[in-house]
Amino acid sequence: MTAPLLEIADLQVHYGQAHVLQGVSLRLSRGVLGVIGRNGMGKTTLCQTIIGLKAATSGSIKFAGRELIGLPPNKIANLGIGYVPQGRRTWPSLTVDEHLRLVAQKKPPSGGWTIERVYETFPRLAERRRNGGTQLSGGEQQMLAIGRALLLNPRLLVMDEPTEGLAPVIVEQVEALLKSLAADGSLAVLLVEQNLGVATAAAENVAIVVNGRIAREMPAAELAADRELQERLLGTRVDA
């Protein structure tokens, strides 16, 4: 039996006395797995622990069979994990083109994603290639953050709230890209989202995080159709 691309087992993470992740276990072999939950449930901590920015107290995170806990972020990225952080984190002093060329220089293309393909995927970035990070809209910054991660030609893309604060038209573009990446099959996506509509539209399965635990893992379509479960686990309002 082939091992999953990402396998998290009994992951425990503390911030001082706060027990943030409490025995999280997840498996992802292909496609898009959505991780959803309200604010403060531990979703960003999960992303940052996977990519080595937060230290685990105990448990295991394996990528293609290799243990990640204890590895620095640069080595984790070099193994084939791309990261789109919450808040985009673009460099204000660099232009769009400089952002992309810096990444391409550090990791020469070894797969299907090149600067040209990023510009084809996000034509708005091509138009703004000479603009600095502070001159971009929130949607343009998100396009840049996603393009920057894809240039690493990762096998796994970890995306933390990629549609947060974006206009509906940009949300639709991000959702379409996620569906395209899943259909392409060249990489898997761990999609951390608070936007239930995006998560259930783009992902095959979803894991619901409540107070640092996986309360439920289920087909995305099943959650999308169950308004009572949405209200109970996510706090969404059920219309009369």
MDAnalysis code that builds the backbone (N, CA, C; Angstrom):
import MDAnalysis as mda
import numpy as np

u = mda.Universe.empty(720, n_residues=240, atom_resindex=np.repeat(np.arange(240), 3), trajectory=True)
u.add_TopologyAttr("name", ["N", "CA", "C"] * 240)
u.add_TopologyAttr("resid", np.arange(1, 241))
u.add_TopologyAttr("resname", ["MET", "THR", "ALA", "PRO", "LEU", "LEU", "GLU", "ILE", "ALA", "ASP", "LEU", "GLN", "VAL", "HIS", "TYR", "GLY", "GLN", "ALA", "HIS", "VAL", "LEU", "GLN", "GLY", "VAL", "SER", "LEU", "ARG", "LEU", "SER", "ARG", "GLY", "VAL", "LEU", "GLY", "VAL", "ILE", "GLY", "ARG", "ASN", "GLY", "MET", "GLY", "LYS", "THR", "THR", "LEU", "CYS", "GLN", "THR", "ILE", "ILE", "GLY", "LEU", "LYS", "ALA", "ALA", "THR", "SER", "GLY", "SER", "ILE", "LYS", "PHE", "ALA", "GLY", "ARG", "GLU", "LEU", "ILE", "GLY", "LEU", "PRO", "PRO", "ASN", "LYS", "ILE", "ALA", "ASN", "LEU", "GLY", "ILE", "GLY", "TYR", "VAL", "PRO", "GLN", "GLY", "ARG", "ARG", "THR", "TRP", "PRO", "SER", "LEU", "THR", "VAL", "ASP", "GLU", "HIS", "LEU", "ARG", "LEU", "VAL", "ALA", "GLN", "LYS", "LYS", "PRO", "PRO", "SER", "GLY", "GLY", "TRP", "THR", "ILE", "GLU", "ARG", "VAL", "TYR", "GLU", "THR", "PHE", "PRO", "ARG", "LEU", "ALA", "GLU", "ARG", "ARG", "ARG", "ASN", "GLY", "GLY", "THR", "GLN", "LEU", "SER", "GLY", "GLY", "GLU", "GLN", "GLN", "MET", "LEU", "ALA", "ILE", "GLY", "ARG", "ALA", "LEU", "LEU", "LEU", "ASN", "PRO", "ARG", "LEU", "LEU", "VAL", "MET", "ASP", "GLU", "PRO", "THR", "GLU", "GLY", "LEU", "ALA", "PRO", "VAL", "ILE", "VAL", "GLU", "GLN", "VAL", "GLU", "ALA", "LEU", "LEU", "LYS", "SER", "LEU", "ALA", "ALA", "ASP", "GLY", "SER", "LEU", "ALA", "VAL", "LEU", "LEU", "VAL", "GLU", "GLN", "ASN", "LEU", "GLY", "VAL", "ALA", "THR", "ALA", "ALA", "ALA", "GLU", "ASN", "VAL", "ALA", "ILE", "VAL", "VAL", "ASN", "GLY", "ARG", "ILE", "ALA", "ARG", "GLU", "MET", "PRO", "ALA", "ALA", "GLU", "LEU", "ALA", "ALA", "ASP", "ARG", "GLU", "LEU", "GLN", "GLU", "ARG", "LEU", "LEU", "GLY", "THR", "ARG", "VAL", "ASP", "ALA"])
u.atoms.positions = np.array([
    [0.847, -1.202, 0.000],
    [0.000, 0.000, 0.000],
    [0.880, 1.248, 0.000],
    [0.627, 2.194, -0.887],
    [1.427, 3.403, -0.993],
    [1.143, 4.337, 0.178],
    [2.220, 4.859, 0.773],
    [2.061, 5.794, 1.892],
    [1.481, 7.102, 1.391],
    [0.659, 7.773, 2.221],
    [0.117, 9.071, 1.806],
    [1.229, 10.102, 1.650],
    [0.980, 11.107, 0.839],
    [1.978, 12.156, 0.651],
    [2.222, 12.897, 1.966],
    [1.137, 13.238, 2.662],
    [1.238, 13.895, 3.966],
    [0.505, 13.049, 4.993],
    [1.179, 12.733, 6.068],
    [0.565, 11.943, 7.142],
    [0.918, 12.576, 8.485],
    [-0.102, 13.079, 9.158],
    [0.057, 13.709, 10.472],
    [-0.569, 12.785, 11.500],
    [0.174, 12.477, 12.561],
    [-0.318, 11.540, 13.564],
    [-0.142, 12.109, 14.964],
    [-1.248, 12.226, 15.685],
    [-1.266, 12.619, 17.096],
    [-0.408, 13.867, 17.349],
    [-0.586, 14.883, 16.551],
    [0.229, 16.092, 16.652],
    [-0.223, 16.946, 17.838],
    [0.734, 17.257, 18.707],
    [0.482, 18.087, 19.883],
    [1.377, 19.315, 19.808],
    [0.784, 20.500, 19.977],
    [1.540, 21.751, 19.964],
    [1.071, 22.633, 21.117],
    [2.051, 23.168, 21.862],
    [1.743, 24.084, 22.963],
    [2.347, 25.451, 22.680],
    [1.655, 26.508, 23.152],
    [2.233, 27.846, 23.283],
    [2.272, 28.118, 24.780],
    [3.417, 27.915, 25.408],
    [3.464, 28.039, 26.857],
    [2.540, 27.014, 27.491],
    [1.587, 27.507, 28.295],
    [0.633, 26.602, 28.940],
    [-0.571, 26.276, 28.061],
    [-0.715, 26.993, 26.948],
    [-1.867, 26.775, 26.068],
    [-1.640, 25.562, 25.177],
    [-2.571, 24.633, 25.207],
    [-2.506, 23.410, 24.400],
    [-3.274, 23.670, 23.099],
    [-2.556, 24.070, 22.051],
    [-3.205, 24.583, 20.844],
    [-3.669, 23.462, 19.919],
    [-2.808, 22.518, 19.621],
    [-3.197, 21.354, 18.819],
    [-3.178, 20.123, 19.716],
    [-4.292, 19.403, 19.711],
    [-4.491, 18.329, 20.680],
    [-4.756, 16.999, 19.974],
    [-3.687, 16.384, 19.522],
    [-3.822, 15.059, 18.912],
    [-4.358, 15.078, 17.502],
    [-3.932, 16.040, 16.688],
    [-4.409, 16.150, 15.315],
    [-3.809, 15.047, 14.447],
    [-4.661, 14.373, 13.697],
    [-4.227, 13.342, 12.750],
    [-4.931, 13.569, 11.419],
    [-4.148, 13.610, 10.327],
    [-4.679, 13.831, 8.983],
    [-3.853, 13.043, 7.978],
    [-4.490, 12.681, 6.873],
    [-3.789, 12.010, 5.771],
    [-4.237, 12.654, 4.453],
    [-3.270, 12.897, 3.582],
    [-3.566, 13.470, 2.269],
    [-2.660, 12.810, 1.243],
    [-3.275, 12.191, 0.252],
    [-2.506, 11.528, -0.802],
    [-2.537, 12.312, -2.099],
    [-3.681, 12.922, -2.400],
    [-3.816, 13.654, -3.660],
    [-4.983, 14.629, -3.538],
    [-5.143, 15.480, -4.560],
    [-6.274, 16.395, -4.587],
    [-6.182, 17.469, -3.518],
    [-7.334, 17.940, -3.084],
    [-7.418, 19.037, -2.117],
    [-8.132, 18.561, -0.858],
    [-7.482, 18.734, 0.278],
    [-8.105, 18.479, 1.573],
    [-8.343, 19.828, 2.244],
    [-9.593, 20.141, 2.552],
    [-9.923, 21.379, 3.227],
    [-9.861, 21.214, 4.734],
    [-9.277, 22.176, 5.412],
    [-9.263, 22.220, 6.873],
    [-9.988, 23.499, 7.267],
    [-11.117, 23.358, 7.906],
    [-11.950, 24.518, 8.195],
    [-12.266, 24.595, 9.686],
    [-12.579, 25.804, 10.111],
    [-12.913, 26.031, 11.508],
    [-12.964, 27.519, 11.788],
    [-13.519, 27.869, 12.920],
    [-13.597, 29.271, 13.300],
    [-12.217, 29.798, 13.690],
    [-12.117, 31.120, 13.869],
    [-10.861, 31.716, 14.299],
    [-10.442, 31.165, 15.659],
    [-9.132, 31.011, 15.846],
    [-8.612, 30.577, 17.127],
    [-8.679, 29.088, 17.390],
    [-8.985, 28.298, 16.359],
    [-9.128, 26.851, 16.532],
    [-7.806, 26.092, 16.334],
    [-6.768, 26.781, 15.829],
    [-5.476, 26.126, 15.644],
    [-5.094, 25.875, 14.196],
    [-5.842, 26.434, 13.247],
    [-5.588, 26.142, 11.835],
    [-4.230, 26.680, 11.358],
    [-3.951, 27.946, 11.704],
    [-2.669, 28.525, 11.291],
    [-1.509, 27.826, 11.990],
    [-1.692, 27.474, 13.237],
    [-0.652, 26.718, 13.954],
    [-0.351, 25.408, 13.249],
    [-1.380, 24.745, 12.738],
    [-1.179, 23.502, 12.002],
    [-0.302, 23.744, 10.778],
    [-0.621, 24.786, 9.992],
    [0.180, 25.109, 8.810],
    [1.623, 25.382, 9.192],
    [1.818, 26.217, 10.209],
    [3.171, 26.625, 10.578],
    [3.983, 25.477, 11.163],
    [3.312, 24.528, 11.784],
    [4.029, 23.359, 12.307],
    [4.455, 22.443, 11.175],
    [3.603, 22.285, 10.170],
    [3.960, 21.459, 9.020],
    [5.208, 21.988, 8.336],
    [5.304, 23.305, 8.177],
    [6.434, 23.862, 7.424],
    [7.610, 24.264, 8.320],
    [7.545, 23.923, 9.607],
    [8.691, 24.093, 10.480],
    [8.825, 25.431, 11.166],
    [7.789, 26.287, 11.097],
    [7.856, 27.588, 11.754],
    [7.436, 27.516, 13.219],
    [6.724, 26.462, 13.590],
    [6.364, 26.220, 14.982],
    [6.861, 24.827, 15.371],
    [7.266, 24.700, 16.614],
    [7.778, 23.415, 17.091],
    [6.649, 22.573, 17.674],
    [6.630, 21.302, 17.318],
    [5.648, 20.379, 17.887],
    [6.118, 19.905, 19.253],
    [5.159, 19.704, 20.145],
    [5.474, 19.115, 21.446],
    [5.720, 17.619, 21.304],
    [4.866, 16.984, 20.499],
    [5.017, 15.556, 20.221],
    [4.172, 15.214, 19.002],
    [4.275, 13.973, 18.570],
    [3.541, 13.530, 17.399],
    [4.442, 13.425, 16.190],
    [3.819, 13.240, 15.030],
    [4.585, 12.990, 13.808],
    [3.955, 13.716, 12.618],
    [4.827, 14.260, 11.763],
    [4.402, 14.814, 10.474],
    [5.320, 14.208, 9.420],
    [4.768, 13.355, 8.580],
    [5.580, 12.719, 7.551],
    [5.159, 13.202, 6.166],
    [6.162, 13.505, 5.356],
    [5.940, 13.918, 3.979],
    [6.645, 12.924, 3.075],
    [5.855, 12.205, 2.267],
    [6.393, 11.143, 1.412],
    [7.224, 10.163, 2.239],
    [6.754, 9.889, 3.448],
    [7.412, 8.926, 4.312],
    [8.533, 9.472, 5.167],
    [8.905, 10.731, 4.986],
    [10.016, 11.320, 5.747],
    [9.489, 12.194, 6.868],
    [10.044, 12.017, 8.050],
    [9.634, 12.806, 9.201],
    [10.092, 14.255, 9.046],
    [9.146, 15.205, 9.253],
    [9.460, 16.620, 9.119],
    [9.783, 17.285, 10.453],
    [9.259, 16.749, 11.540],
    [9.472, 17.396, 12.836],
    [10.964, 17.430, 13.149],
    [11.433, 18.614, 13.462],
    [12.850, 18.809, 13.750],
    [13.630, 19.394, 12.599],
    [13.044, 19.394, 11.391],
    [13.727, 19.969, 10.233],
    [13.457, 21.466, 10.154],
    [14.437, 22.267, 9.691],
    [14.205, 23.707, 9.514],
    [13.336, 23.965, 8.296],
    [12.674, 25.129, 8.245],
    [11.761, 25.429, 7.138],
    [12.386, 25.322, 5.754],
    [13.648, 25.744, 5.590],
    [14.257, 25.702, 4.255],
    [14.416, 24.271, 3.759],
    [14.732, 23.343, 4.652],
    [14.857, 21.944, 4.235],
    [13.495, 21.340, 3.915],
    [12.487, 21.743, 4.672],
    [11.129, 21.261, 4.402],
    [10.668, 21.761, 3.040],
    [10.930, 23.026, 2.734],
    [10.565, 23.568, 1.422],
    [11.295, 22.834, 0.308],
    [12.563, 22.537, 0.524],
    [13.349, 21.850, -0.508],
    [12.892, 20.419, -0.755],
    [12.177, 19.844, 0.215],
    [11.633, 18.496, 0.020],
    [10.448, 18.504, -0.937],
    [9.842, 19.691, -1.126],
    [8.717, 19.788, -2.062],
    [7.425, 20.268, -1.453],
    [7.522, 21.160, -0.442],
    [6.325, 21.723, 0.176],
    [6.331, 23.232, -0.030],
    [5.306, 23.753, -0.707],
    [5.134, 25.185, -0.888],
    [4.170, 25.727, 0.144],
    [4.343, 26.996, 0.501],
    [3.529, 27.590, 1.556],
    [3.015, 28.949, 1.126],
    [1.701, 29.123, 1.219],
    [1.071, 30.414, 0.981],
    [0.567, 30.899, 2.336],
    [1.289, 31.837, 2.975],
    [0.935, 32.223, 4.346],
    [-0.279, 33.116, 4.424],
    [-0.914, 33.108, 5.559],
    [-1.992, 34.048, 5.821],
    [-1.413, 35.459, 5.820],
    [-2.061, 36.386, 5.138],
    [-1.563, 37.744, 5.089],
    [-0.576, 38.008, 3.971],
    [-0.311, 37.017, 3.111],
    [0.484, 37.131, 1.867],
    [1.981, 37.313, 2.100],
    [2.375, 38.284, 2.928],
    [3.783, 38.514, 3.269],
    [4.667, 38.730, 2.041],
    [4.263, 39.638, 1.211],
    [5.113, 40.040, 0.091],
    [6.102, 41.099, 0.574],
    [7.215, 41.232, -0.139],
    [8.251, 42.195, 0.241],
    [7.964, 43.543, -0.413],
    [7.769, 44.593, 0.363],
    [7.393, 45.886, -0.215],
    [8.463, 46.503, -1.108],
    [9.737, 46.145, -0.885],
    [10.823, 46.766, -1.645],
    [11.080, 46.087, -2.990],
    [10.417, 44.959, -3.241],
    [10.647, 44.218, -4.484],
    [9.446, 44.343, -5.415],
    [9.705, 44.403, -6.709],
    [8.628, 44.394, -7.696],
    [8.083, 42.973, -7.819],
    [6.956, 42.857, -8.499],
    [6.382, 41.535, -8.778],
    [7.413, 40.648, -9.470],
    [8.042, 41.176, -10.495],
    [9.002, 40.386, -11.262],
    [10.200, 39.988, -10.406],
    [10.648, 40.867, -9.545],
    [11.786, 40.552, -8.674],
    [11.415, 39.464, -7.669],
    [10.196, 39.526, -7.136],
    [9.723, 38.453, -6.254],
    [9.875, 37.089, -6.945],
    [9.331, 37.005, -8.149],
    [9.287, 35.728, -8.850],
    [10.678, 35.279, -9.279],
    [11.501, 36.197, -9.738],
    [12.845, 35.831, -10.185],
    [13.731, 35.419, -9.022],
    [13.501, 36.003, -7.860],
    [14.260, 35.602, -6.673],
    [13.991, 34.140, -6.334],
    [12.712, 33.749, -6.384],
    [12.361, 32.351, -6.097],
    [12.898, 31.434, -7.190],
    [12.733, 31.824, -8.446],
    [13.197, 30.991, -9.558],
    [14.706, 30.817, -9.527],
    [15.416, 31.826, -9.053],
    [16.878, 31.760, -8.959],
    [17.306, 30.784, -7.876],
    [16.546, 30.796, -6.766],
    [16.888, 29.909, -5.659],
    [16.560, 28.453, -5.983],
    [15.519, 28.245, -6.787],
    [15.086, 26.890, -7.113],
    [14.803, 26.846, -8.607],
    [15.802, 26.520, -9.434],
    [15.575, 26.456, -10.880],
    [14.425, 25.527, -11.215],
    [13.654, 25.832, -12.263],
    [12.488, 25.034, -12.618],
    [12.816, 23.553, -12.798],
    [12.069, 22.703, -12.099],
    [12.239, 21.256, -12.248],
    [10.890, 20.610, -12.531],
    [9.895, 21.448, -12.812],
    [8.553, 20.956, -13.073],
    [7.842, 21.888, -14.023],
    [6.525, 21.918, -13.907],
    [5.736, 22.651, -14.882],
    [5.570, 24.130, -14.627],
    [5.961, 24.621, -13.428],
    [5.716, 26.023, -13.105],
    [6.958, 26.866, -13.364],
    [6.798, 27.856, -14.228],
    [7.832, 28.826, -14.555],
    [7.245, 30.217, -14.353],
    [8.087, 31.240, -14.425],
    [7.592, 32.617, -14.314],
    [6.578, 32.894, -15.413],
    [6.846, 32.407, -16.595],
    [5.924, 32.622, -17.713],
    [4.566, 32.000, -17.427],
    [4.563, 30.810, -16.848],
    [3.284, 30.155, -16.563],
    [2.529, 30.900, -15.462],
    [3.264, 31.435, -14.473],
    [2.619, 32.229, -13.428],
    [1.926, 33.442, -14.048],
    [2.618, 34.109, -14.984],
    [2.024, 35.269, -15.642],
    [0.826, 34.878, -16.512],
    [0.884, 33.711, -17.107],
    [-0.257, 33.244, -17.900],
    [-1.451, 32.929, -16.998],
    [-1.171, 32.372, -15.815],
    [-2.233, 32.031, -14.867],
    [-2.840, 33.281, -14.243],
    [-1.996, 34.270, -13.975],
    [-2.442, 35.521, -13.356],
    [-2.053, 36.683, -14.270],
    [-2.822, 36.949, -15.325],
    [-2.483, 38.038, -16.254],
    [-2.332, 39.390, -15.568],
    [-3.055, 39.585, -14.470],
    [-2.946, 40.855, -13.751],
    [-1.526, 41.053, -13.212],
    [-0.862, 39.977, -12.807],
    [0.513, 40.094, -12.332],
    [1.450, 40.499, -13.463],
    [1.190, 39.976, -14.655],
    [2.013, 40.367, -15.806],
    [1.878, 41.870, -16.062],
    [0.669, 42.390, -15.909],
    [0.446, 43.824, -16.109],
    [1.149, 44.655, -15.027],
    [1.289, 44.079, -13.842],
    [1.841, 44.810, -12.699],
    [3.265, 44.370, -12.368],
    [3.947, 43.750, -13.293],
    [5.244, 43.134, -12.994],
    [6.289, 44.122, -12.484],
    [6.159, 45.405, -12.818],
    [7.142, 46.397, -12.386],
    [6.710, 47.148, -11.124],
    [5.578, 46.752, -10.563],
    [5.078, 47.403, -9.353],
    [5.599, 46.697, -8.105],
    [5.858, 47.492, -7.058],
    [6.317, 46.924, -5.797],
    [5.184, 46.330, -4.982],
    [5.556, 45.587, -3.930],
    [4.572, 44.893, -3.108],
    [3.537, 45.812, -2.491],
    [3.947, 47.038, -2.093],
    [3.002, 47.957, -1.453],
    [2.081, 48.633, -2.464],
    [2.369, 48.477, -3.742],
    [1.545, 49.092, -4.792],
    [0.492, 48.127, -5.325],
    [0.414, 46.950, -4.746],
    [-0.530, 45.929, -5.214],
    [-1.760, 45.903, -4.327],
    [-2.895, 45.566, -4.910],
    [-4.110, 45.355, -4.127],
    [-3.976, 44.045, -3.350],
    [-4.914, 43.824, -2.417],
    [-4.886, 42.567, -1.658],
    [-4.971, 41.352, -2.561],
    [-5.833, 41.424, -3.584],
    [-5.970, 40.306, -4.509],
    [-4.703, 40.063, -5.309],
    [-4.052, 41.148, -5.730],
    [-2.811, 41.019, -6.493],
    [-1.698, 40.450, -5.622],
    [-1.664, 40.870, -4.355],
    [-0.671, 40.302, -3.439],
    [-0.901, 38.808, -3.240],
    [-2.175, 38.399, -3.174],
    [-2.452, 36.978, -3.007],
    [-2.045, 36.184, -4.236],
    [-2.303, 36.730, -5.421],
    [-1.843, 36.089, -6.647],
    [-0.326, 35.905, -6.619],
    [0.368, 36.941, -6.158],
    [1.821, 36.875, -6.100],
    [2.290, 35.826, -5.095],
    [1.636, 35.765, -3.939],
    [2.005, 34.777, -2.924],
    [1.795, 33.351, -3.441],
    [0.698, 33.135, -4.166],
    [0.430, 31.808, -4.723],
    [1.433, 31.491, -5.831],
    [1.671, 32.460, -6.734],
    [2.629, 32.239, -7.801],
    [4.018, 31.961, -7.279],
    [4.417, 32.678, -6.251],
    [5.735, 32.481, -5.624],
    [5.875, 31.052, -5.094],
    [4.820, 30.543, -4.454],
    [4.867, 29.178, -3.922],
    [4.878, 28.142, -5.043],
    [4.111, 28.381, -6.102],
    [4.048, 27.419, -7.204],
    [5.367, 27.334, -7.966],
    [6.142, 28.414, -7.968],
    [7.427, 28.406, -8.665],
    [8.401, 27.401, -8.077],
    [8.157, 26.991, -6.841],
    [8.991, 25.947, -6.240],
    [8.649, 24.574, -6.795],
    [7.608, 24.513, -7.627],
    [7.117, 23.244, -8.175],
    [6.957, 22.193, -7.070],
    [6.153, 22.547, -6.061],
    [6.009, 21.643, -4.910],
    [5.147, 20.433, -5.249],
    [5.297, 19.403, -4.441],
    [4.398, 18.251, -4.497],
    [3.199, 18.467, -3.572],
    [3.389, 19.323, -2.571],
    [2.320, 19.669, -1.639],
    [2.307, 21.176, -1.474],
    [1.119, 21.770, -1.584],
    [0.943, 23.200, -1.380],
    [0.084, 23.399, -0.131],
    [0.632, 24.091, 0.862],
    [-0.090, 24.411, 2.093],
    [-0.556, 25.855, 1.989],
    [-1.866, 26.065, 2.020],
    [-2.431, 27.401, 1.822],
    [-3.233, 27.798, 3.062],
    [-2.833, 28.897, 3.688],
    [-3.472, 29.358, 4.914],
    [-4.373, 30.553, 4.610],
    [-5.671, 30.341, 4.626],
    [-6.693, 31.377, 4.395],
    [-6.420, 32.171, 3.109],
    [-6.310, 31.508, 1.956],
    [-5.943, 32.233, 0.728],
    [-6.985, 33.218, 0.228],
    [-8.234, 33.111, 0.679],
    [-9.265, 34.044, 0.191],
    [-9.641, 35.105, 1.222],
    [-8.941, 35.154, 2.333],
    [-9.274, 36.101, 3.395],
    [-9.166, 37.549, 2.903],
    [-10.235, 38.306, 3.072],
    [-10.228, 39.719, 2.757],
    [-10.249, 40.052, 1.275],
    [-10.510, 39.083, 0.416],
    [-10.483, 39.329, -1.024],
    [-11.880, 39.638, -1.561],
    [-11.909, 40.410, -2.640],
    [-13.171, 40.702, -3.317],
    [-13.736, 39.417, -3.918],
    [-15.057, 39.320, -4.033],
    [-15.676, 38.095, -4.546],
    [-15.120, 37.625, -5.895],
    [-14.799, 38.544, -6.794],
    [-14.285, 38.140, -8.106],
    [-12.918, 37.477, -7.971],
    [-12.085, 37.931, -7.028],
    [-10.776, 37.328, -6.806],
    [-10.940, 35.981, -6.105],
    [-11.898, 35.898, -5.197],
    [-12.186, 34.609, -4.531],
    [-12.539, 33.561, -5.577],
    [-13.337, 33.954, -6.554],
    [-13.711, 33.018, -7.623],
    [-12.492, 32.563, -8.414],
    [-11.550, 33.471, -8.654],
    [-10.337, 33.113, -9.384],
    [-9.490, 32.125, -8.591],
    [-9.357, 32.367, -7.289],
    [-8.585, 31.459, -6.444],
    [-9.249, 30.089, -6.394],
    [-10.568, 30.076, -6.277],
    [-11.306, 28.810, -6.253],
    [-11.116, 28.046, -7.555],
    [-11.169, 28.750, -8.685],
    [-10.960, 28.101, -9.989],
    [-9.554, 27.537, -10.099],
    [-8.560, 28.273, -9.575],
    [-7.183, 27.772, -9.614],
    [-7.048, 26.499, -8.794],
    [-7.659, 26.470, -7.609],
    [-7.588, 25.279, -6.757],
    [-8.185, 24.067, -7.458],
    [-9.315, 24.269, -8.113],
    [-9.936, 23.168, -8.852],
    [-9.032, 22.700, -9.994],
    [-8.375, 23.651, -10.649],
    [-7.465, 23.317, -11.743],
    [-6.268, 22.532, -11.240],
    [-5.701, 22.957, -10.094],
    [-4.555, 22.245, -9.520],
    [-4.940, 20.827, -9.128],
    [-6.130, 20.664, -8.568],
    [-6.589, 19.336, -8.171],
    [-6.780, 18.442, -9.390],
    [-7.344, 19.014, -10.465],
    [-7.583, 18.237, -11.684],
    [-6.288, 17.866, -12.375],
    [-5.299, 18.768, -12.282],
    [-4.007, 18.516, -12.929],
    [-3.308, 17.297, -12.331],
    [-3.423, 17.146, -11.015],
    [-2.868, 15.968, -10.359],
    [-1.382, 16.014, -10.076],
    [-0.710, 17.123, -10.384],
    [0.737, 17.183, -10.190],
    [1.125, 17.525, -8.754],
    [0.168, 18.036, -7.977],
    [0.441, 18.332, -6.581],
    [-0.835, 18.203, -5.777],
    [-0.662, 18.015, -4.473],
    [-1.785, 17.980, -3.548],
    [-1.836, 19.303, -2.803],
    [-3.024, 19.648, -2.299],
    [-3.211, 20.935, -1.620],
    [-3.860, 20.710, -0.266],
    [-3.234, 21.258, 0.774],
    [-3.868, 21.346, 2.083],
    [-4.404, 22.764, 2.197],
    [-5.710, 22.903, 2.121],
    [-6.374, 24.205, 2.057],
    [-6.997, 24.541, 3.397],
    [-6.389, 25.466, 4.115],
    [-6.942, 25.939, 5.377],
    [-7.810, 27.152, 5.073],
    [-9.079, 27.076, 5.393],
    [-10.030, 28.113, 4.998],
    [-11.075, 28.340, 6.085],
    [-11.511, 29.599, 6.170],
    [-12.678, 29.907, 6.984],
    [-13.905, 30.072, 6.092],
    [-13.652, 30.281, 4.788],
    [-14.731, 30.424, 3.824],
    [-15.264, 29.042, 3.465],
    [-16.393, 28.701, 4.044],
    [-16.956, 27.367, 3.857],
    [-17.265, 27.078, 2.398],
    [-17.775, 28.088, 1.682],
    [-18.120, 27.891, 0.285],
    [-16.926, 27.520, -0.562],
    [-15.798, 28.213, -0.364],
    [-14.578, 27.909, -1.114],
    [-14.064, 26.523, -0.760],
    [-14.017, 26.224, 0.533],
    [-13.478, 24.936, 0.976],
    [-14.278, 23.761, 0.426],
    [-15.598, 23.867, 0.479],
    [-16.412, 22.729, 0.024],
    [-16.478, 22.647, -1.492],
    [-16.246, 23.781, -2.187],
    [-16.252, 23.758, -3.651],
    [-14.948, 23.215, -4.208],
    [-13.833, 23.527, -3.544],
    [-12.516, 23.167, -4.080],
    [-12.007, 21.821, -3.583],
    [-12.415, 21.424, -2.379],
    [-11.864, 20.214, -1.766],
    [-12.762, 19.001, -1.991],
    [-12.142, 17.845, -2.001],
    [-12.893, 16.587, -2.055],
    [-13.392, 16.215, -0.667],
    [-12.511, 16.392, 0.318],
    [-12.839, 16.085, 1.707],
    [-12.465, 17.275, 2.572],
    [-13.130, 17.387, 3.721],
    [-12.840, 18.466, 4.655],
    [-12.673, 17.894, 6.057],
    [-11.752, 18.527, 6.801],
    [-11.568, 18.211, 8.214],
    [-11.973, 19.450, 8.999],
    [-12.832, 19.276, 9.979],
    [-13.345, 20.388, 10.772],
    [-12.580, 20.445, 12.087],
    [-11.945, 21.605, 12.343],
    [-11.146, 21.791, 13.552],
    [-11.966, 22.537, 14.595],
    [-12.056, 21.951, 15.773],
    [-12.739, 22.589, 16.897],
    [-11.828, 22.480, 18.115],
    [-11.411, 23.638, 18.637],
    [-10.574, 23.686, 19.839],
    [-9.331, 22.794, 19.738],
    [-8.651, 22.886, 18.600],
    [-7.389, 22.181, 18.440],
    [-7.498, 20.709, 18.126],
    [-8.703, 20.229, 17.882],
    [-8.906, 18.818, 17.552],
    [-9.645, 18.694, 16.220],
    [-9.472, 17.578, 15.543],
    [-10.269, 17.295, 14.361],
    [-11.590, 16.697, 14.840],
    [-12.628, 17.513, 14.784],
    [-13.928, 17.075, 15.276],
    [-14.613, 16.128, 14.307],
    [-14.332, 16.308, 13.012],
    [-15.004, 15.499, 11.996],
    [-14.238, 15.605, 10.690],
    [-14.096, 14.504, 9.974],
    [-13.567, 14.522, 8.610],
    [-14.589, 13.835, 7.718],
    [-14.926, 14.467, 6.591],
    [-16.034, 13.981, 5.795],
    [-15.935, 14.506, 4.368],
    [-16.709, 13.940, 3.435],
    [-16.744, 14.484, 2.077],
    [-17.227, 15.929, 2.089],
    [-16.595, 16.773, 1.290],
    [-16.945, 18.190, 1.256],
    [-18.399, 18.406, 0.853],
    [-18.868, 17.636, -0.113],
    [-20.246, 17.788, -0.579],
    [-21.245, 17.479, 0.531],
    [-20.900, 16.532, 1.394],
    [-21.793, 16.165, 2.494],
    [-21.911, 17.307, 3.496],
    [-20.785, 17.970, 3.806],
    [-20.837, 19.107, 4.718],
    [-21.598, 20.270, 4.087],
    [-21.378, 20.511, 2.796],
    [-22.055, 21.619, 2.110],
    [-23.565, 21.474, 2.180],
    [-24.050, 20.231, 2.233],
    [-25.488, 19.973, 2.233],
    [-26.086, 19.901, 3.631],
    [-25.257, 19.884, 4.673],
    [-25.740, 19.675, 6.037],
    [-25.669, 20.987, 6.820],
    [-26.711, 21.773, 6.762],
    [-26.719, 23.086, 7.402],
    [-26.688, 22.974, 8.924],
    [-27.332, 21.971, 9.474],
    [-27.337, 21.811, 10.928],
    [-25.935, 21.504, 11.444],
    [-25.178, 20.671, 10.720],
    [-23.809, 20.354, 11.127],
    [-22.918, 21.590, 11.006],
    [-23.138, 22.378, 9.974],
    [-22.383, 23.622, 9.820],
    [-22.594, 24.529, 11.026],
    [-23.855, 24.645, 11.441],
    [-24.163, 25.512, 12.572],
    [-23.548, 24.970, 13.858],
    [-23.605, 23.663, 14.055],
    [-23.125, 23.069, 15.307],
    [-21.613, 23.137, 15.426],
    [-20.875, 22.862, 14.339],
    [-19.422, 22.787, 14.419],
    [-18.714, 24.073, 14.006],
    [-19.363, 24.865, 13.142],
    [-18.701, 26.053, 12.609],
    [-19.357, 27.360, 13.035],
    [-20.535, 27.256, 13.632],
    [-21.200, 28.456, 14.095],
    [-21.892, 29.244, 13.014],
    [-22.062, 28.644, 11.829],
    [-22.785, 29.336, 10.760],
    [-24.279, 29.323, 11.062],
    [-24.958, 30.357, 10.631],
    [-26.387, 30.498, 10.909],
    [-27.213, 29.709, 9.905],
    [-28.173, 28.975, 10.373],
    [-29.091, 28.251, 9.516],
    [-30.330, 29.112, 9.293],
    [-30.589, 29.491, 8.061],
    [-31.742, 30.336, 7.749],
    [-33.031, 29.544, 7.936],
    [-34.026, 30.233, 8.363],
    [-35.331, 29.603, 8.569],
    [-35.980, 29.274, 7.248],
])
